[in-house]
Amino acid sequence: MSIPQHLNPYSKINEHEQIGNTDSVILDLVLYVSKDRLSRVGIYQECLYNKMKNFNKIPSFLPFYYYKFHDPDKCNLILFFDDLDCRNPVEQQQKILSAILTIPKSINIKKFVGFAAPELEAWIIADWTNSVARHPDFKRRQQSMCHWLSTEKNIPFDNPESFSEYDKEKDCCQEKLSQALVDSSVMPEFNSNSKPLSKGLHTPELLSHINPDTVQQKCPLFREFYNYLKNFCAS
């Protein structure tokens, strides 16, 4: 899903210190859909507000990211993306859009709020064959990992977005899908020299190998996000 450097209008963004590996995968996904047709996109992601307690603080962060990389007169889409963490997608979308709309120059720009439910790791689960099953660090134990996730954690591989439930006290899922995936890689039966799955190293790499067409068949919120970008770039 990687985009050739000469077609990548976000090459400078990908090198920015605030954009982590997983964020780059999202940029790659945007580019995979749009190729070189999407000339300006404002990406506002969790890396800019992961310590914020409420959406009222979004406007103070968004202008920095919005103006840092793009000419606001040419930006034609503000894309907000985040893990849903078992929250209500409609309520979250409304909160985010309301906060963004407090920025005057964003009013006439198209906006889309996308979610990974409950986390980005759902996309890996949805396309296990092209991600974990083929990765050299896991391909010899991927069947055991898959079986454990299915039987011990009751993760539905045909509908991974439905995993876990909302915990009101923690304001997130009762169980973390990302942690379950890590735990599946360190079972006692595995060789002690086997590499545990790393969220920082393995997750972005695994995400870069998923097939969006496969994932959209199993993840409704991903399908909404993916189809919006396809339609946006075709319009």
ROFIZA-812723 format. One record per residue (C-alpha): residue in one letter; x, y, z. Coordinates in steps of 0.2 Angstrom, whole numbers, plus 5000, padded with zeros to 4 digits. Last residue first. Example, Ala and Ser with C-alpha at 12.3 -4.5 7.8 and 13.67 -1.06 7.14 Angstrom:
# residues 2
s506849955036/a506249785039/
END
This chain:
# residues 235
s492150694962/a493250534961/c494350584975/f492850614986/n492050454981/k493550354985/l493850445001/y492050425007/n492150245002/y493650215014/f492950295029/e491250215027/r492050045024/f493150065039/l491550105050/p490749945043/c492249825046/k492149655039/q491949685020/q492949845021/v494449745027/t494549635012/d494449785000/p495649885010/n496949745008/i498149745023/h500049755021/s500349925028/l499349885043/l500549745048/e502049865047/p501149995057/t500749865071/h502449785071/l503549925077/g502550035089/k501249905095/s502649775096/l502149595095/p503249485105/k504749415097/s505049225099/n506649185109/s505649105123/n504848985111/f502948985111/e501948875122/p501949005136/m500949135126/v501849295120/s501049335103/s499249315109/d499549445123/v500049575110/l498449555100/a497449555116/q498349725120/s497849805104/l496049745106/k495949835123/e494649765135/q493249865144/c493349985130/c493550175133/d492950315145/k493750235160/e492250245171/k490950225157/d491750065150/y491150035133/e491049855127/s492249735119/f492449675100/s491149735088/e492349815076/p493149635073/n491649575063/d492249415053/f493649385065/p492549395080/i493649415095/n493049295109/k494549335120/e494949155124/t494249065109/s494549175094/l496049265101/w496849105106/h496449015089/c497249165079/m498749165090/s498948975088/q498748995069/q499949135069/r501349035077/r502449005062/k501949155052/f502349275067/d504049355065/p504049325046/h502449415043/r501249325032/a499949265044/v500049425054/s499549535039/n498849475023/t497949325030/w497449415046/d496449545035/a495049585047/i496149555062/i497349685056/w495949805052/a495349785070/e497049835076/l496650015072/e495550015087/p493749995092/a493350035079/a494450135068/f493550305066/g493350435053/v492750615054/f492550695037/k492550885033/k492350985018/i492951165019/n491751315020/i491751325039/s493551285042/k494151465041/p493051515056/i493751385068/t492251345080/l491751225066/i493151105072/a492351095089/s490651055083/l491350925070/i492250835084/k490750835096/q489550775082/q490750635077/q490950575094/e489050565097/v488750475081/p490150355084/n489650305102/r491250255111/c491950085110/d493750145109/l493350245093/d495150255087/d495450425078/f495350515062/f494950685057/l495050735039/i494850915034/l494650925015/n494951055002/c496451145008/k496851284995/d496451445004/p497151365020/d498851345012/h499451185020/f500751115032/k500851225047/y499151305044/y498051155049/y499251075061/f499351235071/p497551285068/l496951125075/f497751135092/s496851275100/p495251225091/i495251055099/k495251115117/n493351115119/f493450935114/n493750875131/k495150795142/m496650825131/k498150715132/n498050625116/y497650785107/l498950815093/c499450635090/e497650585090/q497450655072/y497150805062/i497550785043/g497150925032/v497150865014/r497750954999/s498150894982/l497050734981/r497250674964/d499050594966/k498450424972/s496750454980/v496450284988/y498150234991/l498550414996/v497350415010/l497950235015/d499750295015/l499250445026/i498350325038/v499950215038/s500950375041/d499950405057/t500450225063/n502250275061/g502150435071/i501850605064/q502350745077/e504150745071/h503750785053/e504450665041/n502750605035/i502250785032/k503750815020/s503250665010/y501450715010/p501250754991/n501750574988/l501850534969/h503750554968/q503950454983/p503050304977/i501550264987/s501550115000/m500050005000/
END
